[in-house]
Amino acid sequence: MNDELVGMAYPYALDALDDSERRELDTDLAGTDEDTRSMFTDEVRRIREAFAVVSAVGAVEPPPRVRIRVLDEVRRSAPAPTSLAARRSRRRRWQIAVAAAAAVGVLAGGTVIVRQLTEGPSPTVAEQVLDAADMHSSTSEITAGGSATASYSKSQDAVVFVLDGVAPPSADTVYQLWLMPESGDAPVPAGIMSPSDVLSNTPVVLDDVGSMSKLAVTVEPPGGSPQPTSEPFAVLQLS
């Protein structure tokens, strides 16, 4: 197993490599053993799936001036790479800069807040779910395109639900979420998603899940329904 190549899955998955670096890495992968290639592919998939969920939860767009300032500072401090090892070293610095930029948020009125990476506000319910040791995710491909993912933690008694690449409901409908009891009893309404919620890729956090075993999504009239009026287009296993 070539641990160094597998370690490059992180920048590869996040498209942090330039064209020459990607070609060189692809060449190295083609010449290595099958176990390393398989581990690398699995790691890239895992990272992309994880970031698809994390990026949708509490995502904040930094002001353009902050992004420009951070990137300019990195360019000034990073020497031009002359070897693959040097480029990997530079890439580690870029990852730190990207993490710092991702921690920037903007208050109404233009005030900039930088959350310290080592300390900050209490984690949200979504963050607690995603960080929980017992968290597991279930993903369902949608026939019309895109996917639905539910990240569930029994210890936190909560679910983080995200639609990725799914077309919004029509103007006269909503997507409604349902928690389905393990006993087979009637599903419990758990919230609705309007077209704007879906377009903005807004995550939905459901708490007090209890003994519910599945999360389903249906198309319903505006305002939702007391019971489903259509077949679910996504059903996600929670436990």
Buried (B, 14 or more C-beta within 10 A) or exposed (E): EBEEBBEBBBBBBBEBBEEEBBEBBEEBBEEBEEEBBEBBEEBBEEBBBBEBBBBBBEEEEBEEEBBEEBBEEBEEEBEEBEEBEEBBEBBEEBBEBBEBBBBBBBEEEEEEEEBEEEEEEEEEBBBBBBEBEEBEBBBBEBEEEBBBBBBBBBEBBBBBBBBBEBEBBEEEBBBBBBBBBEEEEEBBBBBBBBBEBBEEBBBBBBEEBEEBBBBBBBBBEEEBBEEBEEEBBBBBBBE
